[in-house]
């Protein structure tokens, strides 16, 4: 499946005993030209039974590492749960906690991504600092190319740079440099956000490209879209609602003022179903 171009190989292991995902299997399944096709997959998802929710969602990055949350994968899994049933609501358990999804419009599944984590030790960062603007620079210290990013965790850590032109920024080169920056002990996802419309009477508009931790440059990133809006609002660049324009499609993010929950909505697509001998 894919959510706005963000591709997933989803193993539904509910009712099957003895199956376990491994680093090697995740890598082999996700690799380009492998079982998921020419483009491969950004993440591998394993669905398991849950006593707390409708399903437990295990998330593996393309490099075999684990992730705590994935917004677009959550929307895809919610679509699968609702496709053949009468329910339009779903509860999905992840390593980062419980997420709820709304499928009254199956063409644009909405998921409540919860409250963003904004404290330095929640993201986490290696040392204390105000996460609205963190001390990370790219280029010469006295004349950096990029600086003053925001840091947010949406179940996984994000570093969001605000740029003049998201199309021309060297995301494929800068992304891996910042992913392993020593300030982020668990590595980070790196966003390059261009605010094209601040909001006001019109919805804010952000062009976003994301280098995902463990996956590389992806066509879309749900938690990255959420992190970009949260970081933009905290720096006074936008309001609390935005259309996020990504390479694979548009996502909509709303950071509610009443309870601080972040809502993510957008398209999903089932590309194919089948069986894989493991």
C-alpha positions as CSV (number, residue, x, y, z in Angstrom):
1,X,0.0,0.0,0.0
2,X,1.0,3.6,-0.1
3,X,-0.2,6.8,1.6
4,X,0.5,9.8,-0.7
5,X,3.3,7.8,-2.3
6,X,4.8,6.6,1.1
7,X,5.1,2.9,0.3
8,X,4.6,0.0,2.7
9,X,4.8,-3.8,2.6
10,X,2.2,-5.0,5.1
11,X,2.4,-8.5,6.6
12,X,-1.0,-9.4,8.2
13,X,0.0,-12.1,10.7
14,X,-3.1,-12.1,12.8
15,X,-4.1,-15.6,13.4
16,X,-0.8,-17.0,12.3
17,X,1.5,-18.2,15.1
18,X,5.3,-18.5,15.0
19,X,5.9,-15.7,12.5
20,X,8.6,-13.2,13.4
21,X,10.1,-10.4,11.3
22,X,13.9,-10.1,11.3
23,X,16.3,-7.4,10.2
24,X,17.3,-9.5,7.1
25,X,13.7,-10.2,6.1
26,X,12.7,-6.5,6.4
27,X,15.7,-5.4,4.3
28,X,15.1,-8.1,1.6
29,X,11.4,-7.3,1.4
30,X,11.8,-3.6,1.3
31,X,14.7,-3.5,-1.2
32,X,14.2,-1.9,-4.6
33,X,13.4,-4.6,-7.2
34,X,12.3,-7.0,-4.5
35,X,8.9,-8.4,-3.6
36,X,7.4,-4.8,-3.3
37,X,8.4,-4.0,-6.9
38,X,10.8,-1.6,-8.6
39,X,10.6,1.1,-6.0
40,X,10.7,-1.2,-3.0
41,X,9.1,-0.1,0.3
42,X,9.9,2.7,2.7
43,X,8.8,0.6,5.7
44,X,7.7,-2.9,6.4
45,X,4.6,-3.3,8.6
46,X,3.7,-6.4,10.6
47,X,0.1,-6.6,12.0
48,X,-0.4,-8.6,15.2
49,X,-3.2,-9.3,17.6
50,X,-3.6,-6.7,20.3
51,X,-5.5,-6.8,23.7
52,X,-5.6,-3.0,23.9
53,X,-6.7,-2.1,20.3
54,X,-8.0,-3.5,17.0
55,X,-4.5,-4.4,16.0
56,X,-0.8,-4.0,16.9
57,X,1.3,-2.4,14.2
58,X,5.0,-3.3,14.2
59,X,7.1,-0.9,12.1
60,X,10.4,-1.7,10.4
61,X,12.4,0.7,8.3
62,X,13.9,-0.3,5.0
63,X,17.4,-0.7,6.6
64,X,16.0,-3.2,9.2
65,X,15.8,-0.8,12.1
66,X,12.6,-0.3,14.1
67,X,10.4,2.8,14.2
68,X,7.9,3.8,16.9
69,X,5.4,5.6,14.7
70,X,4.4,6.1,11.1
71,X,1.4,8.3,10.2
72,X,0.9,7.2,6.7
73,X,1.3,3.5,7.6
74,X,-1.3,4.0,10.3
75,X,-3.7,5.4,7.8
76,X,-3.1,2.5,5.4
77,X,-3.7,-0.1,8.2
78,X,-6.9,1.7,9.2
79,X,-8.1,1.5,5.7
80,X,-7.5,-2.3,5.7
81,X,-9.4,-2.7,8.9
82,X,-12.3,-0.7,7.7
83,X,-12.4,-2.0,4.1
84,X,-14.5,-5.1,4.8
85,X,-16.2,-4.0,8.0
86,X,-19.0,-1.7,9.0
87,X,-16.8,0.3,11.5
88,X,-15.5,3.7,10.5
89,X,-13.3,4.0,13.6
90,X,-10.2,2.0,14.5
91,X,-7.7,1.9,17.4
92,X,-4.2,0.9,16.4
93,X,-1.4,0.1,18.9
94,X,2.2,1.0,18.2
95,X,5.4,1.1,20.1
96,X,4.8,4.8,20.5
97,X,1.3,4.3,22.0
98,X,-2.3,4.0,20.9
99,X,-3.6,5.9,17.8
100,X,-7.2,6.3,16.7
101,X,-8.3,6.6,13.0
102,X,-11.4,7.9,11.3
103,X,-12.5,6.3,8.0
104,X,-15.8,7.9,7.4
105,X,-14.2,9.0,4.1
106,X,-12.2,6.0,3.0
107,X,-10.6,8.1,0.2
108,X,-8.9,10.3,2.9
109,X,-8.3,8.4,6.1
110,X,-7.7,10.6,9.1
111,X,-5.6,9.6,12.1
112,X,-5.1,11.2,15.5
113,X,-1.4,11.2,16.0
114,X,-1.7,12.4,19.6
115,X,0.2,15.2,21.4
116,X,3.6,16.2,20.0
117,X,6.5,15.7,22.4
118,X,8.4,19.0,22.6
119,X,10.7,18.7,25.6
120,X,14.4,18.1,24.8
121,X,14.4,14.8,26.8
122,X,11.2,13.5,25.1
123,X,12.5,13.9,21.5
124,X,15.2,13.1,22.7
125,X,18.2,15.4,22.4
126,X,21.5,14.8,24.0
127,X,21.4,18.0,26.0
128,X,18.9,20.6,27.2
129,X,17.9,23.4,24.8
130,X,14.7,25.2,23.7
131,X,13.3,22.9,21.0
132,X,11.6,25.7,19.1
133,X,15.0,26.5,17.6
134,X,17.9,24.1,18.2
135,X,21.6,24.7,17.6
136,X,22.2,22.6,14.4
137,X,23.9,24.2,11.4
138,X,24.9,23.1,8.0
139,X,27.9,24.8,6.4
140,X,30.4,27.4,7.8
141,X,29.7,28.4,11.4
142,X,29.7,32.1,10.6
143,X,27.7,31.7,7.4
144,X,25.6,28.5,7.5
145,X,23.6,27.3,4.5
146,X,20.9,26.0,6.9
147,X,20.3,26.8,10.6
148,X,17.7,27.3,13.3
149,X,15.6,24.1,12.8
150,X,12.9,23.1,15.1
151,X,12.8,19.7,16.9
152,X,9.7,17.7,17.5
153,X,8.8,14.1,18.3
154,X,5.7,12.5,16.8
155,X,6.6,9.1,18.2
156,X,9.9,9.5,16.4
157,X,12.4,12.4,16.4
158,X,12.3,15.1,13.7
159,X,14.6,18.0,12.9
160,X,12.8,20.5,10.6
161,X,14.7,23.1,8.6
162,X,12.9,26.0,7.0
163,X,14.2,26.8,3.6
164,X,13.6,29.3,0.8
165,X,13.1,26.6,-1.9
166,X,12.4,23.0,-1.0
167,X,12.9,21.9,-4.6
168,X,16.5,23.0,-4.8
169,X,17.8,22.1,-1.3
170,X,20.2,19.1,-1.4
171,X,18.0,16.9,0.8
172,X,19.7,13.7,-0.3
173,X,23.1,15.0,0.8
174,X,22.1,17.0,3.9
175,X,19.6,14.5,5.2
176,X,22.0,11.7,6.0
177,X,24.4,14.2,7.7
178,X,21.8,15.4,10.1
179,X,20.2,12.0,10.6
180,X,23.3,11.0,12.6
181,X,24.0,14.4,14.2
182,X,25.4,13.8,17.7
183,X,22.6,16.0,19.2
184,X,20.2,13.1,18.3
185,X,21.1,10.0,20.3
186,X,18.4,8.0,18.5
187,X,19.1,9.6,15.1
188,X,16.3,11.7,13.5
189,X,14.1,12.3,10.5
190,X,15.1,15.5,8.6
191,X,12.5,17.8,7.1
192,X,13.1,20.6,4.6
193,X,10.0,22.9,4.7
194,X,9.2,25.8,2.5
195,X,6.3,27.9,3.9
196,X,4.5,29.1,0.8
197,X,1.4,30.4,2.5
198,X,1.4,31.4,6.2
199,X,-2.3,31.0,6.7
200,X,-4.6,33.7,8.1
201,X,-7.9,33.7,6.1
202,X,-6.5,31.0,3.9
203,X,-5.1,27.6,4.9
204,X,-1.4,27.5,5.3
205,X,0.6,25.8,2.7
206,X,4.0,24.0,3.2
207,X,6.1,22.3,0.6
208,X,8.0,19.6,2.4
209,X,10.6,17.0,1.6
210,X,11.7,14.5,4.2
211,X,14.8,12.3,4.7
212,X,13.5,9.5,6.8
213,X,15.6,7.8,9.5
214,X,16.4,4.3,8.2
215,X,14.6,4.8,4.9
216,X,16.2,7.8,3.1
217,X,14.4,10.3,0.9
218,X,10.7,9.3,0.7
219,X,7.8,10.6,-1.4
220,X,5.8,11.4,1.7
221,X,6.1,11.1,5.5
222,X,3.1,11.4,7.8
223,X,4.9,12.1,11.1
224,X,7.2,14.5,9.1
225,X,4.2,16.4,7.9
226,X,2.9,16.7,11.4
227,X,6.3,17.7,12.8
228,X,6.7,20.4,10.0
229,X,3.4,22.1,11.0
230,X,4.1,21.9,14.7
231,X,7.6,23.4,14.2
232,X,6.3,26.1,11.8
233,X,3.6,27.2,14.2
234,X,6.0,27.2,17.2
235,X,8.3,29.5,15.2
236,X,5.4,31.8,14.3
237,X,5.5,30.9,10.6
238,X,2.0,29.5,10.2
239,X,-1.3,28.9,12.0
240,X,-2.3,25.5,13.3
241,X,-3.7,24.0,10.0
242,X,-1.8,23.4,6.8
243,X,-1.8,21.6,3.5
244,X,1.5,19.8,3.3
245,X,2.7,19.3,-0.3
246,X,4.9,16.3,-0.7
247,X,6.5,14.5,-3.7
248,X,3.8,11.8,-3.7
249,X,0.7,13.9,-2.9
250,X,-0.8,16.3,-0.4
251,X,-1.5,15.7,3.3
252,X,-3.5,17.8,5.6
253,X,-2.5,18.5,9.2
254,X,-4.4,20.2,12.0
255,X,-2.9,20.8,15.5
256,X,-5.9,21.3,17.7
257,X,-5.7,24.0,20.2
258,X,-8.1,22.5,22.7
259,X,-6.2,19.3,23.5
260,X,-2.9,19.7,21.5
261,X,-3.7,16.6,19.4
262,X,-2.4,16.5,15.8
263,X,-4.7,15.2,13.1
264,X,-3.3,13.8,9.9
265,X,-5.4,13.1,6.8
266,X,-4.7,12.2,3.2
267,X,-5.1,9.6,0.4
268,X,-4.3,5.8,0.6
269,X,-3.9,3.3,-2.2
270,X,-3.9,-0.5,-2.2
271,X,-1.4,-1.4,-4.9
272,X,-1.6,-5.2,-4.7
273,X,-2.1,-8.2,-2.4
274,X,-0.5,-11.6,-2.5
275,X,1.4,-14.2,-0.5
276,X,5.2,-14.2,0.2
277,X,7.0,-17.4,1.1
278,X,9.3,-16.6,4.0
